[in-house]
Amino acid sequence: MALAEGDDSGGVTALLVEGSGHPIQDLGPEDAGELVEGEADGLEEGDARGLAMWESVGLDREHSSSGEWFQALWALNGGTHIKQFQLPRPKPVPRNNKSSIISASDMGISDEEWDRLQKAMDWPIPDQITHLNQSTSPVQSSFSIVGLKESYKVGENISVTITARDHNKNLKRYGGDFFKAKLFNSELKASVYGEVVDHRNGTYSVDFLLPWEGQAKVSVRLEHSSEVVQIIKKYTDSTFPRTHFIGYFESGPSKTRIREVVECNLKWGEDGSWKKGNCCCEYKDIRTGTVWQCERPNTLSCDKLVHHSSTNLESPLNLFEQQLFTKKLTNVAIGGDKKIINVLSNTAAIGTVEKCKPGLTTPVPAGFYMKDVWKSFVCNTQQFSPAQIGKCLKNKIVYLMGDSTTRQWFEYLERKVPGIKRMNLHTNSAGGPLMAVELQNNIIIHWRPHGVPLRFGRVMPIIDLHYISNAIDEIAGGSHAVIVFTYCAHLAFHPITFYVFQVAKIRQSVVALLSRAPDTTVIIKSGNTAGLKDIFLSDWHTLQLNTVMREMFRDIDGVIFLDVWQMTSCHYLLENIHPGPVIIANEIDMLLSYVCPN
């Protein structure tokens, strides 16, 4: 929510404490479920708000009745003097829901490539509606199996038709609904993804491969109606600041250190400032050209920015749009054929024996789960024991970059590689950077988050936040180097044009890396499905970002695109921005199958 002028409950309070200490931020209770990384970075640490807290402080948390206060506190080391003051509230921000005019050259790509990306992201536009009942209903929509037979053989296909209806049971006459479909068998812990084809007339079809012997059932969910998808698109294309960040400015010796707390955000485009006028300190990265803005502190100069964190989210939805986004209409299973599909064995084998290597395309389906093991159709993946993981990574340096989903990979390898130890870099375990070393086999594993914008609930030194392209530029590369990055979840709050701009910079750095060290292993991890399905984080938007990443790297030789979307979309575990351990284990097996295909 915005910190609006004249609202006594929306101001910013800072407590300046004499003596050295640590920054602590406290958010209102309504923020508990709203931090993207708070869904894990804070909560997985046992802190319901994803806050940076130190038990030694011994101070009670305070919240106003509206729950809109946040405080920045510094813990005393034997000090007793606390000076409290009220920072001036920011002036109201003009809200612009229209798309800022960004050209292909602004994004660092050609007009032809931008046209190609727009075609790849194309999504049907629904009719304008004036009443909730005109939107697609998960209760009235249904699916049916086409020409169901008594039995099939492994490797055959079945077809499913989805019919969309509104709340008045009327057939929809246009497409654009976001359905997800899978085939599954709970007892076998088996499942496979099905791609939904939109016929743009209110009907959809899914062709399912039958990859296992036994029984199977169909599941179809309406994640978002076509009307909701267009709302998501409208606001992701706009400059409306749905997410807010905090900048911590500091200066002076520890005993008399001055600290100020202000709001920060991304500036994208000439007119893309979230604040108007001469409001802000601007930080332009020399190599990427990315511009970060923070409100100008009252007393400290712009070069005193030390720490970064995220704060509240702000919904742009009007009342009618809120109705369309209601939970009872979001990510709901639709009714349909509950008949059992019987699948018999087949002497003809399915799957692939091709070794995992760069340049392979991802088919649909990309694989399937059987007894919780992912059987890939992309390449011949293996299952790695801890000893085999250690052997595979011998004499390797692994660079994991991006967000907390690659941090999950770091933590998995840290648990599984025999004898590996995490080094104490004096950083936060959630925010990093992190490093683990195994001396006997000369294994080094790094993890670091990407640069701002970054929604971590932790207060982090901003100097530790490196843009992925810059980090890649500083790696020599070689046959010993494995570079893995993901760039998705935290970009869901910002225009797709900014995402294209950043991916273009990353691509430029990857091309340069492979030119100087062609034996380097470069792997892009796609975004995965998430538990949240709202205006802030939508799987539909993640799918769009994955499309952009894949398209922009499709002609770059030597790059591996590891698509985990299907792996997280069809598994029986509830979708979560941080997939469960079973899924992570299968993702790592995919990763290592590329690193050590033999």
N, C-alpha and C positions, 0 to 999 in steps of 0.2 A: 504494500500500500504506500501511497505517496506521503511524504512528510509535508503536509500542507500548512501554509502560513495561517495563523489565527486559530489553529487547533491545538489547544493546550496539551492534549494527550499525544500529539504527534511530534514533539520536539526531540532534539538530540541532547542528551546530558552527558558530560564527560566529568569524571572525577580525576583530578590530578593529584597524585600521591607523591609526597616527597620520599626519596629513597628509591633504590632500584627495585624492579619488579617485572611482572609479566602482564601483557594485555589480555583482558578477559572480556568477552562480549556476551550479552544476555539478550535474548529475543523474547518477544511476547509469545504466549502459549499458542496463538493461532499459527505460528510459524513452524510448529513441530513437524508437521507433515509436508512442509512446502519446500524444503531445501532439496534440490536434486541429489546432491551428494549427502544431504542429511538423511536420505532414505537408507544410507549405508554408512557414510563416513562418520556421522555422529552416532547413529543408532547402533552400529555394530560395535561401537566402543562402550555401549551401555549408557550413553548420554542422550536422553530423549529429544534434545534440541540440537544435537550436533554442535555443541558450543565448545570453545576452548576454555576449560576450567582447571584450576589448580586447587586441590583440597586444602592446601596450607593457608589459603586466603582467610577462611573462617568468616566470610560475609554472607548474609542472607540475600537471596534473590528477591528483587522487588518488581512488581508489575502494577501498572496503573489499571484502573477498572476496565479500560478499553483494550488492554493488552498490547498497546502499540509502542510502548517504551522499549528502547534498547539502551544498555549502558556499556561504557568502556571503563574498566576498572584496572587499576594497577596495584598489585599486592605489596604490602609493606614488608620490608626486612627490618623489623624493629622500629620503624618509623611510626609516628602518631599523628602527623598533620595531614589532613585531607581537605583540599580546597575544592568546593563544588561551584560550578558556574553553568549557565545555560548558553549553549551555542546558538547563534542566530539561526532561525529556521529558514530553509531555502524558500525562495519565492515560488509560487505555483508554476509548474512546468506546462507550457502549451502542449496539448496532446495532438499529435498528428497521426491519424490512422491511415493516411494515404502513403503509397509507396514513394520513397525517395527515388529520384531519377538517377540511375546508375547505368553507365554504359559498359559495354564489353571491355573497352580499354581500361576503364576504372578497375575492373576485376582482373586485369592482366591477361586476358584471353582475346582471341579473335572473334569477330562477329559471327563467323561460320561455326565456331565451337559453341558459342552461346546459343545459336539457333538449334544446334544438335542437342545441347543439354535441355533446352526448353521442350523439345519434342520428346526426349526421354522421360521428362517429368510430367508430361501432359496428363491431365486428369479431367474427366467430364465435368462440366459445369451444370448444376441443377437449376431448375426454375426457381424464381423468387416465390417465397411463400409468406403468408401473413398470419398463419395459425399453426400451433404445435401439431395439431392433428394431420396436417398436410405432410409432415416429415415422415421418413421411413420408420416403421415400427418393428422392433425385434419380436414382438408378440404375434403380429399378423403376418410377418414374412416367414417363408418356409423353404425347405429344400426337399428334393426327391431324387432317388437313384434311378437312372435311366436304364430300362430293360434289364432289371436285376435277374440273374440266373441262379440256379440252384447251387452251382459251384463254379469256381474259377481255378486257374493254375497260377503259381508264382510267376511273376513277370507280365501278367496280363493287366489290363486297365479297366477301370469302371468310370462312368461319367455321372456327374451330379449336376442337377439344375437348381439354381437358387432363384426364387421369385420374391421380389421386394414389393411390399404393400405399405400404404400409409396407415395411420391409426383408425381410419374409417373403413379399412379393408379394401380400399381402392388400389388397383394395380398402379405401380409407379410407371411413368412413361419415359423416364430418363435414368441414366446411370449415375455413377459417382459415389455409391455407397462403399464403405471400407469393410469388407467381410474378410474373415480368416477361416481357413478350413484345414482339417487334418483327418487322417485315418488312424485309428488306434486300437490297441488291445491291452487293457489294463493288467491282466494276469501275466502276459508276456513282457510287460514293460516295453511295448513296441509301439512305434508311431512314425508317421511319415507326413510331410508337408504337402499341401495341395495348392497350386496357384489358381487364384480366382480370376477368370476372364470376364471383363465387363462388356456386355453387348450394347450398352448405352440406350437400352430401351426398358430398363427395369428388371431384366433377367440377366443372370450370370451363370457361368458354367465352370466346373472343376473336373479335370481329369486326374484320377488317382492311380498311381502305380501300386500293384499288390506285391510287395517285396518279401513277405514272410508267409510261411505255412501256418494255417490255423484260422482263427476267426478274426474279424475286424468290424469296426463300426465307424460311422461318419459323424464328425462334429463340425458344426458351422457356427461362428459367432459374428454378430454385427458389432464391430468395435465402434464405428462412427457412421451416422447417416451421411448421405451426400451433402445435406445442408450443413452439418457440423464440419465436414471436411473443408467446405468453402470458408467457413468462419476461421478455421485454423490457418488456412492459406492467406486469408485477408490480413490477419494480425502478424503472421510470420513475415509477410512482405512489407509490413509497415515499420515505422520508426518508434512505435509505442514501446516504452521501456518496461517490459513485463518483469524484468528482474533488476534488482538493485544491489550495489556493492558498497563497501566501506573502505576508505583509505585512512591509514594511521600515520600522521606526521609527527616526527620526534626530533628533538635537538637538545644539546647541552649535556653536561656531566650527569651521572646517574642520580646524585643526591638532589639536584635541582632541575632535573630533566623536564622540559616542556613538551607536552603532547597535545595534539589536536586531532579530532575525529571528524571526517567529512564524508559526503557521498560521492561515489565515482561511477563511471559507466563508459561504455564504448562510444566513440564518435565514428560514424561511418558515412562517408560522402561529405560533400561541401556543406550541405544543409542538414547533416545528420547528427548534429549535436543534440544531446538530450536536455541541455540547458541553453538558454539564449543569452546573447550579449557577452561581455567580457567577464564571464563568470568563473572561469576555470583555469587550472593548470593543465597543460597538454603535454603528453609524453608520446612522442612519435618514435617508433622503433626504426632505426636507420636502415636496417636490411629489409624488413617486411613492409614498412610503410604504415603499419597499424598504429592508430591513434587512440590512446587511452586518456580520459579526462577525469580530473577530480576537482571538486569545488575548491576555490582558493581559500586556504586557511586564513584565520583572522590575523595571526601574528607571524607564523612561520612561512618561510619561502618555499617555492614549489619543489626545490631539490631535496626537501626533507621527508619525502614520502618513503616510509620504511616497511609497513605491513599492509596486507590486503586480506579481506574476507568478504563473504557474501552476506546479504541481509534479506529482507522480506521480498516476496513476489507481489506483483500488482496485476490484478485481472482487468483486462479491457472490456470484458463482456457486459453488454446491456442486459436488461431483465429478460427480454425474449431469448437472447442467445444463451443466457444461463439456464432457461427452461430446456432448451435443446441439448445442453450439456449434462443434464441431470443424470445421476448414477444409474437410475433404473432404465435408462435408454442407452447406456454406454457399456460396451464389451459384454453383451448379453447373448447367451446361446439361443439360437432360433430353433423352432420345432421342425420336424421332418421325419424322414424314413428312419425308423429305429431297427429295421431288419438286420439280421446278422449276415455278414458276407463270409461265405465259406471258401477258403483258399487251400487248394491241394498242392502237393509237392510237384516239382517240375525237374526233369532231367537236365534241362538247359539252365546253365548258371547265369545269375545276374550279378552285376557289379563290374569292377574293373581291376585289371592287374597292372595298370600303368603306374610307374613311379611318380611320386609327388615332385613337381618341378614348376618353375615359373612358366607362365603362358597358358595354363590350363583354364578353360572356361567352367563356370559353375552351372550345371544343368538344373532342371526342375523335374523331380526332386534332386537335391544335392546329396542325398543319402537318407538313411532311416535309422531309427533306434530299434535294437533288438536286445532284450534283457539288459537295458540301460547302456548298451555299447553302440556308439555311432558307427554305422557302416557307410563309408563315403562312396559316392558315385563319381567324385571328381578324380580321385587317385587312390592308390592302394595304401590306406592308412594302417598303422600298426598300433598296438597297445604297448606302452613302455612301463616296465617295472622301475622302481627306484634305482637299481643298479644300472639298468639300460639308459635311464635318463642321464646318470652321471657319465656313462661311457659316451653318449651322444654329444654331451656338452663339453667334453674334455678339450682343453685349450681354446675354449670359446669365450668371447665377451658378448653378453646379451644386453642390448639396450632396449628396455621397455619404456615407451612414452605414451602419454595421453591422459587417461582419466583413471578412476578407481577400478574399471573393469580390467585394465592391464595390470593394475596393482594386485588384483586377485590372482593373476598369472604369476606375478612375482612371489606372492605369499604361498601359492601352491608349490612352486619350484623350491622355495625356501624350506618347505616341509618335506619334500620328497627327495631332493638331492642328498645323498649320504655325505655327512661330514661338513655340509655348508653352514657358514655362520654369518649372521647379519653384523655388519660393521656399525659402530655407533658414530653416526655423522652429526649427532646432536640436533636432529630434526624430528618433527612430529611424525609418528608412525603412519598417520592417515594422509598427511600432506606431502611427506617426503622432502627432498629426494632420498632414496633408499639404495643401499648396496649390500650385496651378500657375496662372500668369497669362499671357495673351496680350494685349499692350497695344493693338496696332493695331485689333483687333476687339472689345476690351473684354470678354474672356472670362476668367472666374475659375472654377476648379474646386477644390472642397474635398473631402477625405476624412477621416473620423474614425471610430474604433471605438466601439461602444456601451459602456455601463457594465457594471460587474460584475453577475453572474459572467461572466468573460471569460478564455478559455484561450489566452493568448499566451505563448510561451516566452521572451519578452523581459521584462526588468525595466522597468516603465513608471511614470512619475509618475501616481499615482492621480487627481490633480486633472485630468488630461487625459481621463479616462474619463467621458463624459457619457451619461446615459440618453437614448435617442432622443426620448422625449416632451419632456424638458427642452430638448434642442437645438432641436426644432421650435418650442417656445414662444418661443424667442429670435430667430426669423426673422420679419421683417416680411412677407415674401411679395410677390407681384405677378407680372405677366406675364413679368418677367425672371428669375424664380426657378424652378429645377427641383430638386425635392427627391426623392431616391431613397433608400430604405432597405431593408435586409434584416435579418431577425431570426429566426435559425433554428439554425445549426450549434452554437453555444455553449450553446444551451438544451436540447440533447439529454440533458444530464446531470441535469436537474432536473425536478420534477413538472410535469405538464401544467397543473395548476391555477395554478402560478406563471407559466407562459407566458400563460395566459388573462389573468391579472392585469396583466401587463406590456403585452399587446396592447390591453387596455381603456384603459390610460393613453395609449398611443400614439394610439389612435383618438380619444380625447378631445382630444388636442392637434391632430390633423389636422383635426377638425371645427372647432375654434376658428380654426385657420389659414385654412381655406377660407371661414370666415365673415368674417374681417377682410380677406382678399385672395383672392376667388374665382377670379381668373385664374392663380393659382399652379398649376404642374404638379406633381402628387404621384404618384409611381410606387412601388409595392411590388414588390420583386424577391423571388420565391419562393425557398425553399431548393432546392438541386440535389442530384442523387445524389452519392454519395461512394465512395471506394475502400474505406474500412473498412466491414465488415459484422459488427459485434460488439456486445457489451453496452454499449459506450460510444458508438458512433455507428452507427445503423442507418437505412437508407433507409426502412424501415417507419415508424420514429418520425418521420423528416423529413416523410413523407407526411401523418402525423397533424398535425404542426405547420402544414404548408401548408393543410390542411383548416380548421384553426382560424382562421388568418389570413384566408383567403378568406371564410369564413362571417361573421366579425366585421366585415368591411368591405363585404360584399355590398350593403348598403343605403345606403352613404355615397356620395352623388353627388360627382363630380369626382375620384375616385380611380381610378388605373389599376393593375390587378393583372397584372404581367408574369410569367407562369408559365414558368419555365425548366426545370421538372421533366422534361417530355417531351423537350425539346431535349437534355438531358444523358443521359436514359435510353436513347434509341434510337441515339445516335451510335456510330460504330465505335471511337472512342477508348476506352481503358479508363476506367471511371468513376473520378473523382478528386474530392475535395472542392474542388480548384481545377481547373476544366475547362481543356482545352487551348486554345491560341490560336485555332483554327478556330471553336470553340464561342463563345468570348468575342467574336470579331468578329461573329458572327451575333446574339448577345445585344445588342451595342451598336447594330447596325442596327435591331433591334426598338425599343430605347430611343429612338433618334433619330427613328424613324418616328412615335412618339407626340409627341416634342417638336416636330418639323417635318413634319406630315402632308402638307403641300403641296409 
